[in-house]
Amino acid sequence: MIQNNMFSTQGVQPLQMQSTAQGKPSTPAETIQSFGTYLQDALGSVAAQETQAHEMSNQFLVGKVNVDQVMIASEQALLSLQLTTQVRNKVVEAYQEIMRTQL
């Protein structure tokens, strides 16, 4: 079996929304604010990955990093951007479907 020991994935955790209160149901305003914060953090993470990929490519040009590290950082940034785009498309689709619903 091939094992990749180059990158450690032990510190990688899936994104989860934090509950604002323990056991208490939150108000709709708190839920909206919490969800908004979650989206801001997720978009900030995508932007950070793109910035890191750009910095890695600049470091590659001066010979500080290997091409494989640059390619991995670029692919991670690309996949994050594609995921964000697909989530946005699904949200827009859902909104349009709701707006077409007749009451």
C-alpha positions in Angstrom: 0.0 0.0 0.0 1.3 3.5 -0.9 1.4 6.0 1.9 1.9 9.7 1.5 3.9 11.0 4.5 4.7 14.3 2.9 1.6 16.1 4.1 0.1 15.6 7.5 -3.7 15.6 7.6 -3.9 15.1 11.4 -4.7 18.8 12.0 -7.5 18.9 9.3 -10.9 19.2 10.7 -14.2 19.5 8.8 -16.0 22.8 9.0 -18.7 22.8 11.6 -21.1 25.5 12.8 -20.6 26.3 16.5 -23.7 26.3 18.6 -24.2 29.6 20.4 -25.8 28.2 23.5 -25.6 24.8 25.2 -29.0 23.2 25.1 -30.9 26.4 24.6 -32.6 27.1 21.3 -31.2 30.2 19.7 -33.3 33.0 18.3 -33.6 33.4 14.5 -31.5 36.5 14.6 -28.7 34.6 16.4 -28.9 31.8 13.9 -28.7 34.1 10.9 -25.7 35.9 12.5 -24.0 32.6 13.3 -24.6 31.3 9.7 -23.3 34.6 8.3 -20.1 34.3 10.4 -19.7 30.7 9.2 -20.0 31.8 5.5 -17.5 34.6 6.1 -15.0 32.2 7.7 -15.5 29.7 4.8 -14.9 32.4 2.1 -12.0 33.7 4.1 -10.5 30.3 4.0 -10.9 30.0 0.2 -9.3 33.5 -0.2 -6.4 32.4 2.1 -5.8 29.3 0.0 -5.7 31.3 -3.2 -3.2 33.8 -1.6 -1.0 30.9 -0.4 -1.0 29.4 -3.9 0.0 32.7 -5.3 2.8 33.1 -2.8 4.0 29.6 -3.4 4.2 30.3 -7.2 6.3 33.4 -6.4 8.6 31.4 -4.2 8.9 28.8 -7.0 10.1 31.5 -9.3 13.0 32.3 -7.0 13.8 28.7 -6.3 12.6 28.4 -2.7 10.0 25.6 -3.2 9.6 22.6 -5.4 7.2 22.4 -8.4 5.1 19.6 -6.7 4.4 21.9 -3.7 3.3 24.7 -6.0 1.0 22.3 -7.9 -0.6 20.9 -4.8 -1.3 24.4 -3.4 -2.7 25.5 -6.7 -5.0 22.4 -7.0 -6.2 22.9 -3.4 -7.1 26.5 -4.2 -8.8 25.5 -7.4 -10.8 22.8 -5.8 -11.9 25.2 -3.0 -13.0 27.8 -5.5 -14.9 25.2 -7.6 -16.7 23.9 -4.4 -17.6 27.5 -3.5 -18.9 28.1 -7.0 -21.0 25.0 -6.9 -22.5 25.8 -3.5 -23.3 29.3 -4.7 -25.0 27.8 -7.8 -27.1 25.5 -5.7 -28.2 28.3 -3.4 -29.2 30.4 -6.3 -31.1 27.5 -7.8 -32.9 26.9 -4.5 -33.8 30.6 -4.2 -35.2 30.6 -7.8 -37.2 27.5 -7.1 -38.7 29.1 -4.0 -39.5 32.2 -5.9 -41.3 30.2 -8.6 -43.5 28.5 -6.0 -47.1 29.7 -6.0 -48.8 30.2 -2.7 
